[in-house]
Amino acid sequence: MPPPSPHSPLHRSFALVRRRRLGVNLLRVLALLTVACLVVASVLIASDVAYQPSRLARLASLAAGALAVGAGAWWWLRRVWRPLSDLHVALLIETVHPQLQGLALAAAGRSCATPGSDLAQLLNEAMRDEAERRLGALDLAAVIDSRPLARNIGLTLTMLAAAVLIVVAAPEQSARELQRTLTPWRQLPPSAAELAARASSAAQERAARELALAASRAASAAQAPVSFHVSPGAVDLARGGMLDVACTVSRVDGPVQVRVRLSDGSWRDLSMEAAADDARSFTAQLTDLDDDSAYCVVMGAQRSPVYAITVYDRATVLDLHADYQAPAYAQEPPRTLKGGDLEALSGSVAHLTLRGSVALGTAQLLCDDGTAITLTVHGDTAVGDVPIDHDGGYRLSACDARSRHALDGLAAHYAIHAIIDQPPTLTLLYPALDEEVHPLATIAIAADVSDDVGLKDVRLVSAYGLEEPRSEHRSCMLAATGRPARHLLAQFTIDLKQRPVHLGDTIIFHVEAEDVKGQQVTTDPYVLKVRDYELMQTYVDGGHPPGNGTASYATLMGALHDLAARKAQLTAAQFHAECAHIAQLYLRVDPYSPLPFPYR
């Protein structure tokens, strides 16, 4: 079926739903943007009234608010302009009008299908005609839910009404706050109310000051010169900071002012405010100090000494890390960890590196036990070695080279954790108990060994009867890395066929393990006892058995079968010796007499 033309009733129905959705969503975006603008303006005005920020702070707040509103508008408009496919539109219609029973979805899907046979084409055209007929009888405007739009418009109108009421209640103050908030780059003249308040306050202060000055002049006409007590005196100040100046004079002979040297070398006088509880104490605040300066307090022809204001740039920590060097026995490669908290194997050394944003003057590390370590300074970097031998902590302090002020970004306290190297753990897997073994047995011994740093050696120490103990070693080095393993399954064997054994002989053994630090552990000693051969159930000569019995026929056949299997690996002399051994054990014959069976 060829796709319907863009002017078909089906496509017009879908286009109507799309236009309805676009219009509703655009109105919603407009309402939401209006609410967002009102909220941002309210927040800016409230912060301006509450905190009275500087012009730069107001400008930054306005930029941030505009950026937030712009980002929201961009996000909303992207969602609004996202195109809807015919299937999506049909699904919206079917959701609101379920009586279509999937007809709209089928028509939308068939409009994109590949043409088929003539019969299928006729069926598709009939389905599309039926869908167009039913869609034409429906209210497609109700497909798009306009209730969220109504709520958004209601919220917008409510906020607009509240804003209008505020403006009507205080038009002058509202206009002034809007100008201060929305045009922070403008310098607004003081309002009439502010001017009246200032004038009234100034008049009261002048009257009170004149009375105080008159009384002071009358009482101290013949006194000594005025003395000034100024605080804080000479001071170091972070760039852009402010300075509170306080001054107490011995007597008041006139207006008290603070004189400040500007960046161009000129001086400027600023009035000082009288303290409420002391007529001879005055205060003033110096703001936005970006360069080295100086100040003094003047009263008439008299003045205090000049005090220097040294402006410095605040220094911060850019990097703090530690390079760890483990003890030599651990054979661990160096590693680096960020931060000041130190954790390593006991006996390690942490090479601490501190880098600041400016050149450093001094840096020191003070441990909790009172030990002090002075770090070596090279420009903006300070380094020092910290031994990791016990748990504890330390405090790190550093200052810049110019103004000797502490760096920002250092924690109040850093932890030191020394990891104790524990001895190896050794578990004997088998045999785990004293046992009796066959005279021709190959005894398997296995132990599970692990260590938190590395293993050096695992040994089987065994003694046969009264013989001297023998040690058999297992390597603990990993071939891939060349470093000691931390876990090992050590396996050993004791072959009784390699020695003459007798009933009642004993083998005492234990397993030892040693780590790279030299710490050793050992298992309990275990005893293996050689038991007798089984008694024969069928005798060789058919008569009565000897007094102590003879070997089991099954055991004899097993020994002979084992010897036959290994014959190709033995020389004639070795084969003859093993035959003699079997004859002695099983047949109770003289090993030096001729054998009952030849070598062949």
Stockholm file with secondary structure:
# STOCKHOLM 1.0

chainA/1-600         MPPPSPHSPLHRSFALVRRRRLGVNLLRVLALLTVACLVVASVLIASDVAYQPSRLARLASLAAGALAVGAGAWWWLRRVWRPLSDLHVALLIETVHPQLQGLALAAAGRSCATPGSDLAQLLNEAMRDEAERRLGALDLAAVIDSRPLARNIGLTLTMLAAAVLIVVAAPEQSARELQRTLTPWRQLPPSAAELAARASSAAQERAARELALAASRAASAAQAPVSFHVSPGAVDLARGGMLDVACTVSRVDGPVQVRVRLSDGSWRDLSMEAAADDARSFTAQLTDLDDDSAYCVVMGAQRSPVYAITVYDRATVLDLHADYQAPAYAQEPPRTLKGGDLEALSGSVAHLTLRGSVALGTAQLLCDDGTAITLTVHGDTAVGDVPIDHDGGYRLSACDARSRHALDGLAAHYAIHAIIDQPPTLTLLYPALDEEVHPLATIAIAADVSDDVGLKDVRLVSAYGLEEPRSEHRSCMLAATGRPARHLLAQFTIDLKQRPVHLGDTIIFHVEAEDVKGQQVTTDPYVLKVRDYELMQTYVDGGHPPGNGTASYATLMGALHDLAARKAQLTAAQFHAECAHIAQLYLRVDPYSPLPFPYR
#=GR chainA/1-600 SS CCCCCTTSHHHHHHHHHHHHHHHHHHHHHHHHHHHHHHHHHHHHHHHHHHHCCCHHHHHHHHHHHHHHHHHHHHHHHHHHTCCCCHHHHHHHHHHHCGGGTTHHHHHHHHHTSCCCCHHHHHHHHHHHHHHHHHHHTSCGGGGSCCHHHHHHHHHHHHHHHHHHHHHHHSHHHHHHHHHHHHCTTSCCCCCHHHHHHHHHHHHHHHHHHHHHHHHHHHHSTTSCCCCEEEESCSEEEETTEEEEEEEEESSCCSCEEEEEECTTSCEEEEECEECSSCTTEEEEEEEEECSCEEEEEEETTEECCCEEEEEECCCBEEEEEEEEECCGGGCCCCEEEESSCEEEETTEEEEEEEEESSCEEEEEEEETTSCEEECEEETTEEEEEEEESSSEEEEEEEEETTTCCBCBTCCSCEEEEEECCCCCEEEEEECCSCEEECTTCEEEEEEEEECSSCEEEEEEEEEETTSCCEEEEEECBCTTTSSBCSEEEEEEEEEGGGSCCCTTCEEEEEEEEEETTCCEEECCCEEEEECCCCBCSSCSSSSCCCTTCCBCHHHHHHHHHHHHHTGGGSCHHHHHHHHHHHIIIIICCCTTSCCSSCCC
#=GC SS_cons         CCCCCTTSHHHHHHHHHHHHHHHHHHHHHHHHHHHHHHHHHHHHHHHHHHHCCCHHHHHHHHHHHHHHHHHHHHHHHHHHTCCCCHHHHHHHHHHHCGGGTTHHHHHHHHHTSCCCCHHHHHHHHHHHHHHHHHHHTSCGGGGSCCHHHHHHHHHHHHHHHHHHHHHHHSHHHHHHHHHHHHCTTSCCCCCHHHHHHHHHHHHHHHHHHHHHHHHHHHHSTTSCCCCEEEESCSEEEETTEEEEEEEEESSCCSCEEEEEECTTSCEEEEECEECSSCTTEEEEEEEEECSCEEEEEEETTEECCCEEEEEECCCBEEEEEEEEECCGGGCCCCEEEESSCEEEETTEEEEEEEEESSCEEEEEEEETTSCEEECEEETTEEEEEEEESSSEEEEEEEEETTTCCBCBTCCSCEEEEEECCCCCEEEEEECCSCEEECTTCEEEEEEEEECSSCEEEEEEEEEETTSCCEEEEEECBCTTTSSBCSEEEEEEEEEGGGSCCCTTCEEEEEEEEEETTCCEEECCCEEEEECCCCBCSSCSSSSCCCTTCCBCHHHHHHHHHHHHHTGGGSCHHHHHHHHHHHIIIIICCCTTSCCSSCCC
//
